[in-house]
Amino acid sequence: MKLTVWGARGSTPVSGHEYVRYGGDTTCMEIVTNDGQTFILDAGTGVRRLGNLLLKDKREKVTFLLTHAHWDHLLGLPFFKFMYRPGNVVEFHGCRCATKSIRSILKTTMQPPFFPVEFHDVAADIIIGDNDGDELQIGNFNCRLLPLSHPDGGCGFIFDEGGPTIAFLPDNEPEFDHPGGLSYDQYVEAFRGVDLLFHDGEYLPREYEAFSKGWGHSIYLETIRLALDAGVKQLVLWHINQDRTDEQADEMLVHAREVIRDAGSDMTCHIAYTGMKFEL
């Protein structure tokens, strides 16, 4: 299984010389399974460049797993050119706990006066998956839906292909009681033994306490604690604050690794950046 990060910036895309190394696009990650299936986690602005690559590679089907309906996770969808090619197939799953209908999310994203092309006018064949259960299996790809602790709900994903287990919760605040979310201890159990965890780690403690408690995002130190308590092997901090410069992100990462080392753990830790790749 191959994973590629196409965007991990939080809340809004950014540009400028101070955001070059970590990137400015919002949440999007590509998964290519061992049998050649393509899954896309969220449709933030990073999905635009991914769509161009998919067309170049002449892939014909992709499957989206959507965590929730906030704008930064859908902003790129109207510019996903793969969806405008006749004969292509685009399937959607996920976020059943955030809304009753994925189709309503997609139609709202692409409608006047917000966008000139309506969702029902795209040329690809659109499939809306059945999201009544907590498990999804497509071929050898196994995916479990896990409720987010986040305003308006949503779901993260724990998935594998018969090998290493990966968890993806880009927007999550376990230290705050959001309706529909899990408790801290429940998240610990859900992540127990996960090989690779992508998890919200947006805030410094002073930022969180000053103005952002309850907004649905985590202090990076709390995310580290969660990963350590669960025995995660690799942690990738996600949802980089829109004002966090490359240098500030570097400082955060240095401190994160010090905290992990001082805890006596050999867990590896990274901050997500555009172009980051994993092969498991």
Contacts in CASP RR format, 6 or more apart in sequence:
PFRMAT RR
TARGET T0000
AUTHOR 0000-0000-0000
METHOD contacts of the structure
MODEL  1
MKLTVWGARGSTPVSGHEYVRYGGDTTCMEIVTNDGQTFILDAGTGVRRL
GNLLLKDKREKVTFLLTHAHWDHLLGLPFFKFMYRPGNVVEFHGCRCATK
SIRSILKTTMQPPFFPVEFHDVAADIIIGDNDGDELQIGNFNCRLLPLSH
PDGGCGFIFDEGGPTIAFLPDNEPEFDHPGGLSYDQYVEAFRGVDLLFHD
GEYLPREYEAFSKGWGHSIYLETIRLALDAGVKQLVLWHINQDRTDEQAD
EMLVHAREVIRDAGSDMTCHIAYTGMKFEL
1 31 0 8 1.000
1 32 0 8 1.000
1 33 0 8 1.000
1 34 0 8 1.000
1 161 0 8 1.000
1 164 0 8 1.000
1 166 0 8 1.000
1 279 0 8 1.000
1 280 0 8 1.000
2 31 0 8 1.000
2 32 0 8 1.000
2 277 0 8 1.000
2 278 0 8 1.000
2 279 0 8 1.000
3 29 0 8 1.000
3 30 0 8 1.000
3 31 0 8 1.000
3 166 0 8 1.000
3 277 0 8 1.000
3 278 0 8 1.000
3 279 0 8 1.000
3 280 0 8 1.000
4 29 0 8 1.000
4 30 0 8 1.000
4 32 0 8 1.000
4 50 0 8 1.000
4 275 0 8 1.000
4 276 0 8 1.000
4 277 0 8 1.000
5 28 0 8 1.000
5 29 0 8 1.000
5 272 0 8 1.000
5 273 0 8 1.000
5 274 0 8 1.000
5 275 0 8 1.000
5 276 0 8 1.000
5 277 0 8 1.000
6 25 0 8 1.000
6 28 0 8 1.000
6 29 0 8 1.000
6 30 0 8 1.000
6 46 0 8 1.000
6 47 0 8 1.000
6 49 0 8 1.000
6 50 0 8 1.000
6 274 0 8 1.000
6 275 0 8 1.000
7 23 0 8 1.000
7 24 0 8 1.000
7 25 0 8 1.000
7 26 0 8 1.000
7 27 0 8 1.000
7 28 0 8 1.000
7 29 0 8 1.000
7 44 0 8 1.000
7 45 0 8 1.000
7 46 0 8 1.000
7 272 0 8 1.000
7 274 0 8 1.000
8 22 0 8 1.000
8 23 0 8 1.000
8 25 0 8 1.000
8 26 0 8 1.000
8 27 0 8 1.000
8 170 0 8 1.000
8 238 0 8 1.000
8 239 0 8 1.000
8 240 0 8 1.000
8 272 0 8 1.000
8 273 0 8 1.000
8 274 0 8 1.000
8 276 0 8 1.000
9 19 0 8 1.000
9 22 0 8 1.000
9 23 0 8 1.000
9 24 0 8 1.000
9 25 0 8 1.000
9 26 0 8 1.000
9 27 0 8 1.000
9 72 0 8 1.000
9 239 0 8 1.000
9 240 0 8 1.000
9 242 0 8 1.000
10 26 0 8 1.000
10 27 0 8 1.000
10 72 0 8 1.000
10 202 0 8 1.000
10 239 0 8 1.000
10 240 0 8 1.000
10 241 0 8 1.000
10 242 0 8 1.000
11 26 0 8 1.000
11 72 0 8 1.000
11 239 0 8 1.000
11 241 0 8 1.000
11 242 0 8 1.000
12 26 0 8 1.000
12 72 0 8 1.000
12 242 0 8 1.000
13 24 0 8 1.000
13 25 0 8 1.000
13 26 0 8 1.000
13 45 0 8 1.000
13 72 0 8 1.000
13 75 0 8 1.000
14 23 0 8 1.000
14 24 0 8 1.000
14 242 0 8 1.000
14 243 0 8 1.000
15 24 0 8 1.000
18 245 0 8 1.000
18 246 0 8 1.000
18 247 0 8 1.000
19 245 0 8 1.000
19 246 0 8 1.000
20 246 0 8 1.000
21 246 0 8 1.000
21 249 0 8 1.000
21 273 0 8 1.000
22 240 0 8 1.000
22 244 0 8 1.000
22 246 0 8 1.000
22 249 0 8 1.000
22 271 0 8 1.000
22 272 0 8 1.000
22 273 0 8 1.000
22 274 0 8 1.000
23 240 0 8 1.000
23 273 0 8 1.000
23 274 0 8 1.000
24 45 0 8 1.000
24 274 0 8 1.000
25 44 0 8 1.000
25 45 0 8 1.000
25 46 0 8 1.000
25 48 0 8 1.000
25 49 0 8 1.000
25 274 0 8 1.000
26 44 0 8 1.000
26 45 0 8 1.000
26 46 0 8 1.000
26 72 0 8 1.000
26 73 0 8 1.000
26 75 0 8 1.000
26 76 0 8 1.000
27 41 0 8 1.000
27 42 0 8 1.000
27 44 0 8 1.000
27 46 0 8 1.000
27 67 0 8 1.000
27 72 0 8 1.000
27 73 0 8 1.000
27 170 0 8 1.000
27 171 0 8 1.000
27 238 0 8 1.000
27 239 0 8 1.000
28 40 0 8 1.000
28 41 0 8 1.000
28 42 0 8 1.000
28 43 0 8 1.000
28 44 0 8 1.000
28 45 0 8 1.000
28 46 0 8 1.000
28 47 0 8 1.000
28 50 0 8 1.000
28 76 0 8 1.000
29 40 0 8 1.000
29 41 0 8 1.000
29 42 0 8 1.000
29 168 0 8 1.000
29 198 0 8 1.000
30 38 0 8 1.000
30 39 0 8 1.000
30 40 0 8 1.000
30 41 0 8 1.000
30 50 0 8 1.000
31 38 0 8 1.000
31 39 0 8 1.000
31 40 0 8 1.000
31 41 0 8 1.000
31 159 0 8 1.000
32 38 0 8 1.000
32 39 0 8 1.000
33 39 0 8 1.000
33 140 0 8 1.000
33 141 0 8 1.000
33 161 0 8 1.000
34 140 0 8 1.000
34 161 0 8 1.000
35 139 0 8 1.000
35 140 0 8 1.000
37 61 0 8 1.000
37 63 0 8 1.000
37 138 0 8 1.000
37 139 0 8 1.000
37 141 0 8 1.000
38 54 0 8 1.000
38 59 0 8 1.000
38 61 0 8 1.000
38 62 0 8 1.000
38 63 0 8 1.000
39 62 0 8 1.000
39 63 0 8 1.000
39 64 0 8 1.000
39 65 0 8 1.000
39 141 0 8 1.000
40 47 0 8 1.000
40 50 0 8 1.000
40 62 0 8 1.000
40 63 0 8 1.000
40 64 0 8 1.000
40 65 0 8 1.000
41 64 0 8 1.000
41 65 0 8 1.000
41 67 0 8 1.000
41 157 0 8 1.000
41 168 0 8 1.000
41 170 0 8 1.000
42 64 0 8 1.000
42 65 0 8 1.000
42 66 0 8 1.000
42 67 0 8 1.000
42 73 0 8 1.000
42 74 0 8 1.000
42 170 0 8 1.000
43 64 0 8 1.000
43 66 0 8 1.000
43 73 0 8 1.000
43 74 0 8 1.000
43 75 0 8 1.000
43 76 0 8 1.000
43 77 0 8 1.000
43 80 0 8 1.000
44 72 0 8 1.000
44 73 0 8 1.000
44 74 0 8 1.000
44 75 0 8 1.000
44 76 0 8 1.000
44 77 0 8 1.000
45 72 0 8 1.000
45 75 0 8 1.000
45 76 0 8 1.000
45 79 0 8 1.000
46 76 0 8 1.000
46 274 0 8 1.000
47 76 0 8 1.000
47 77 0 8 1.000
47 79 0 8 1.000
47 80 0 8 1.000
48 76 0 8 1.000
48 79 0 8 1.000
48 80 0 8 1.000
48 81 0 8 1.000
50 80 0 8 1.000
51 80 0 8 1.000
51 81 0 8 1.000
51 82 0 8 1.000
52 81 0 8 1.000
54 62 0 8 1.000
54 82 0 8 1.000
55 81 0 8 1.000
55 82 0 8 1.000
55 85 0 8 1.000
59 82 0 8 1.000
60 87 0 8 1.000
60 88 0 8 1.000
60 89 0 8 1.000
61 88 0 8 1.000
61 89 0 8 1.000
61 90 0 8 1.000
61 91 0 8 1.000
62 82 0 8 1.000
62 88 0 8 1.000
62 89 0 8 1.000
62 90 0 8 1.000
62 91 0 8 1.000
63 90 0 8 1.000
63 91 0 8 1.000
63 92 0 8 1.000
63 93 0 8 1.000
63 138 0 8 1.000
64 90 0 8 1.000
64 91 0 8 1.000
64 92 0 8 1.000
64 93 0 8 1.000
65 93 0 8 1.000
65 94 0 8 1.000
65 136 0 8 1.000
65 143 0 8 1.000
65 157 0 8 1.000
66 73 0 8 1.000
66 74 0 8 1.000
66 92 0 8 1.000
66 93 0 8 1.000
66 94 0 8 1.000
66 95 0 8 1.000
66 102 0 8 1.000
66 105 0 8 1.000
67 73 0 8 1.000
67 94 0 8 1.000
67 95 0 8 1.000
67 148 0 8 1.000
67 154 0 8 1.000
67 155 0 8 1.000
67 156 0 8 1.000
67 157 0 8 1.000
67 168 0 8 1.000
67 169 0 8 1.000
67 170 0 8 1.000
67 171 0 8 1.000
68 95 0 8 1.000
68 98 0 8 1.000
68 148 0 8 1.000
68 150 0 8 1.000
68 152 0 8 1.000
68 153 0 8 1.000
68 154 0 8 1.000
68 155 0 8 1.000
68 171 0 8 1.000
69 95 0 8 1.000
69 98 0 8 1.000
69 99 0 8 1.000
69 105 0 8 1.000
69 152 0 8 1.000
69 154 0 8 1.000
70 152 0 8 1.000
70 171 0 8 1.000
73 170 0 8 1.000
73 171 0 8 1.000
74 105 0 8 1.000
74 109 0 8 1.000
77 83 0 8 1.000
77 106 0 8 1.000
77 109 0 8 1.000
77 110 0 8 1.000
78 109 0 8 1.000
78 110 0 8 1.000
78 115 0 8 1.000
78 117 0 8 1.000
82 88 0 8 1.000
82 90 0 8 1.000
82 124 0 8 1.000
83 90 0 8 1.000
83 122 0 8 1.000
83 123 0 8 1.000
83 124 0 8 1.000
83 126 0 8 1.000
84 122 0 8 1.000
84 123 0 8 1.000
84 124 0 8 1.000
85 123 0 8 1.000
85 124 0 8 1.000
86 123 0 8 1.000
86 124 0 8 1.000
87 123 0 8 1.000
87 124 0 8 1.000
87 125 0 8 1.000
88 123 0 8 1.000
88 124 0 8 1.000
88 125 0 8 1.000
89 124 0 8 1.000
89 125 0 8 1.000
89 127 0 8 1.000
90 124 0 8 1.000
90 125 0 8 1.000
90 126 0 8 1.000
90 127 0 8 1.000
91 126 0 8 1.000
91 127 0 8 1.000
91 128 0 8 1.000
91 129 0 8 1.000
92 102 0 8 1.000
92 106 0 8 1.000
92 126 0 8 1.000
92 127 0 8 1.000
92 128 0 8 1.000
92 129 0 8 1.000
93 102 0 8 1.000
93 129 0 8 1.000
93 131 0 8 1.000
93 136 0 8 1.000
93 143 0 8 1.000
94 102 0 8 1.000
94 131 0 8 1.000
94 136 0 8 1.000
94 145 0 8 1.000
94 155 0 8 1.000
95 102 0 8 1.000
95 105 0 8 1.000
95 131 0 8 1.000
95 153 0 8 1.000
95 154 0 8 1.000
95 155 0 8 1.000
96 102 0 8 1.000
96 131 0 8 1.000
96 132 0 8 1.000
96 133 0 8 1.000
96 145 0 8 1.000
96 155 0 8 1.000
97 145 0 8 1.000
97 147 0 8 1.000
97 148 0 8 1.000
97 153 0 8 1.000
97 154 0 8 1.000
97 155 0 8 1.000
97 180 0 8 1.000
98 152 0 8 1.000
98 153 0 8 1.000
98 154 0 8 1.000
98 155 0 8 1.000
99 105 0 8 1.000
102 128 0 8 1.000
102 129 0 8 1.000
102 131 0 8 1.000
103 128 0 8 1.000
106 119 0 8 1.000
106 126 0 8 1.000
107 118 0 8 1.000
107 119 0 8 1.000
107 120 0 8 1.000
109 115 0 8 1.000
109 119 0 8 1.000
110 117 0 8 1.000
110 118 0 8 1.000
110 119 0 8 1.000
110 122 0 8 1.000
111 118 0 8 1.000
111 119 0 8 1.000
112 118 0 8 1.000
119 126 0 8 1.000
131 145 0 8 1.000
133 145 0 8 1.000
134 144 0 8 1.000
134 145 0 8 1.000
135 142 0 8 1.000
135 143 0 8 1.000
135 144 0 8 1.000
135 145 0 8 1.000
136 142 0 8 1.000
136 143 0 8 1.000
136 144 0 8 1.000
136 145 0 8 1.000
137 143 0 8 1.000
140 161 0 8 1.000
140 162 0 8 1.000
141 159 0 8 1.000
141 161 0 8 1.000
142 159 0 8 1.000
142 160 0 8 1.000
142 161 0 8 1.000
142 162 0 8 1.000
143 157 0 8 1.000
143 158 0 8 1.000
143 159 0 8 1.000
144 157 0 8 1.000
144 158 0 8 1.000
144 159 0 8 1.000
145 155 0 8 1.000
145 156 0 8 1.000
145 157 0 8 1.000
146 155 0 8 1.000
146 156 0 8 1.000
146 157 0 8 1.000
146 158 0 8 1.000
146 167 0 8 1.000
146 169 0 8 1.000
146 182 0 8 1.000
146 190 0 8 1.000
147 153 0 8 1.000
147 154 0 8 1.000
147 155 0 8 1.000
147 156 0 8 1.000
147 180 0 8 1.000
147 181 0 8 1.000
147 182 0 8 1.000
148 154 0 8 1.000
148 155 0 8 1.000
148 156 0 8 1.000
148 169 0 8 1.000
148 171 0 8 1.000
148 172 0 8 1.000
148 178 0 8 1.000
148 181 0 8 1.000
149 172 0 8 1.000
149 173 0 8 1.000
149 174 0 8 1.000
149 176 0 8 1.000
149 177 0 8 1.000
149 178 0 8 1.000
149 180 0 8 1.000
149 181 0 8 1.000
149 182 0 8 1.000
149 187 0 8 1.000
149 216 0 8 1.000
150 171 0 8 1.000
150 172 0 8 1.000
150 173 0 8 1.000
150 178 0 8 1.000
150 181 0 8 1.000
150 216 0 8 1.000
151 178 0 8 1.000
151 214 0 8 1.000
151 215 0 8 1.000
151 216 0 8 1.000
153 178 0 8 1.000
153 179 0 8 1.000
153 180 0 8 1.000
153 181 0 8 1.000
156 167 0 8 1.000
156 168 0 8 1.000
156 169 0 8 1.000
156 170 0 8 1.000
156 172 0 8 1.000
157 167 0 8 1.000
157 168 0 8 1.000
157 169 0 8 1.000
158 165 0 8 1.000
158 166 0 8 1.000
158 167 0 8 1.000
158 168 0 8 1.000
158 190 0 8 1.000
158 191 0 8 1.000
158 194 0 8 1.000
159 165 0 8 1.000
159 166 0 8 1.000
159 167 0 8 1.000
159 168 0 8 1.000
160 166 0 8 1.000
163 280 0 8 1.000
164 195 0 8 1.000
164 196 0 8 1.000
164 280 0 8 1.000
165 193 0 8 1.000
165 194 0 8 1.000
165 195 0 8 1.000
165 196 0 8 1.000
166 194 0 8 1.000
166 195 0 8 1.000
166 196 0 8 1.000
166 197 0 8 1.000
166 198 0 8 1.000
166 280 0 8 1.000
167 190 0 8 1.000
167 191 0 8 1.000
167 194 0 8 1.000
167 196 0 8 1.000
167 197 0 8 1.000
167 198 0 8 1.000
167 199 0 8 1.000
168 198 0 8 1.000
169 197 0 8 1.000
169 198 0 8 1.000
169 199 0 8 1.000
169 200 0 8 1.000
169 238 0 8 1.000
170 198 0 8 1.000
170 199 0 8 1.000
170 200 0 8 1.000
170 238 0 8 1.000
170 239 0 8 1.000
171 200 0 8 1.000
171 216 0 8 1.000
171 217 0 8 1.000
171 239 0 8 1.000
172 187 0 8 1.000
172 199 0 8 1.000
172 200 0 8 1.000
172 216 0 8 1.000
172 217 0 8 1.000
172 218 0 8 1.000
173 200 0 8 1.000
173 214 0 8 1.000
173 215 0 8 1.000
173 216 0 8 1.000
173 217 0 8 1.000
173 218 0 8 1.000
174 182 0 8 1.000
174 183 0 8 1.000
174 184 0 8 1.000
174 187 0 8 1.000
174 218 0 8 1.000
174 222 0 8 1.000
174 226 0 8 1.000
175 184 0 8 1.000
175 218 0 8 1.000
175 219 0 8 1.000
175 222 0 8 1.000
176 213 0 8 1.000
176 214 0 8 1.000
176 216 0 8 1.000
178 214 0 8 1.000
178 216 0 8 1.000
182 190 0 8 1.000
184 226 0 8 1.000
187 226 0 8 1.000
187 230 0 8 1.000
188 226 0 8 1.000
188 229 0 8 1.000
188 230 0 8 1.000
189 230 0 8 1.000
190 230 0 8 1.000
191 197 0 8 1.000
191 226 0 8 1.000
191 227 0 8 1.000
191 230 0 8 1.000
191 231 0 8 1.000
191 232 0 8 1.000
192 230 0 8 1.000
192 231 0 8 1.000
193 230 0 8 1.000
193 231 0 8 1.000
193 232 0 8 1.000
193 233 0 8 1.000
194 230 0 8 1.000
194 231 0 8 1.000
194 232 0 8 1.000
194 233 0 8 1.000
195 232 0 8 1.000
195 233 0 8 1.000
195 234 0 8 1.000
195 280 0 8 1.000
196 232 0 8 1.000
196 233 0 8 1.000
196 234 0 8 1.000
196 236 0 8 1.000
196 278 0 8 1.000
196 280 0 8 1.000
197 227 0 8 1.000
197 230 0 8 1.000
197 232 0 8 1.000
197 234 0 8 1.000
197 235 0 8 1.000
197 236 0 8 1.000
198 236 0 8 1.000
198 238 0 8 1.000
198 272 0 8 1.000
199 218 0 8 1.000
199 223 0 8 1.000
199 226 0 8 1.000
199 227 0 8 1.000
199 235 0 8 1.000
199 236 0 8 1.000
199 237 0 8 1.000
199 238 0 8 1.000
200 216 0 8 1.000
200 217 0 8 1.000
200 218 0 8 1.000
200 223 0 8 1.000
200 237 0 8 1.000
200 238 0 8 1.000
200 239 0 8 1.000
201 217 0 8 1.000
201 218 0 8 1.000
201 219 0 8 1.000
201 220 0 8 1.000
201 222 0 8 1.000
201 223 0 8 1.000
201 237 0 8 1.000
201 238 0 8 1.000
201 239 0 8 1.000
202 217 0 8 1.000
202 218 0 8 1.000
202 220 0 8 1.000
202 239 0 8 1.000
202 240 0 8 1.000
202 241 0 8 1.000
203 212 0 8 1.000
203 217 0 8 1.000
203 218 0 8 1.000
203 219 0 8 1.000
203 220 0 8 1.000
203 241 0 8 1.000
204 219 0 8 1.000
204 220 0 8 1.000
204 252 0 8 1.000
205 219 0 8 1.000
205 221 0 8 1.000
207 241 0 8 1.000
208 219 0 8 1.000
217 239 0 8 1.000
220 237 0 8 1.000
220 252 0 8 1.000
220 256 0 8 1.000
221 256 0 8 1.000
221 259 0 8 1.000
223 235 0 8 1.000
223 237 0 8 1.000
224 235 0 8 1.000
224 256 0 8 1.000
224 259 0 8 1.000
224 260 0 8 1.000
224 269 0 8 1.000
227 235 0 8 1.000
227 267 0 8 1.000
228 260 0 8 1.000
228 263 0 8 1.000
228 265 0 8 1.000
228 267 0 8 1.000
231 267 0 8 1.000
232 267 0 8 1.000
233 267 0 8 1.000
233 268 0 8 1.000
234 267 0 8 1.000
234 268 0 8 1.000
234 269 0 8 1.000
234 270 0 8 1.000
235 267 0 8 1.000
235 268 0 8 1.000
235 269 0 8 1.000
235 270 0 8 1.000
236 269 0 8 1.000
236 270 0 8 1.000
236 271 0 8 1.000
236 272 0 8 1.000
236 276 0 8 1.000
237 252 0 8 1.000
237 253 0 8 1.000
237 256 0 8 1.000
237 269 0 8 1.000
237 270 0 8 1.000
237 271 0 8 1.000
237 272 0 8 1.000
238 272 0 8 1.000
240 249 0 8 1.000
240 271 0 8 1.000
240 272 0 8 1.000
244 252 0 8 1.000
249 271 0 8 1.000
252 271 0 8 1.000
253 269 0 8 1.000
253 270 0 8 1.000
253 271 0 8 1.000
256 269 0 8 1.000
256 271 0 8 1.000
257 269 0 8 1.000
260 267 0 8 1.000
260 269 0 8 1.000
270 276 0 8 1.000
END
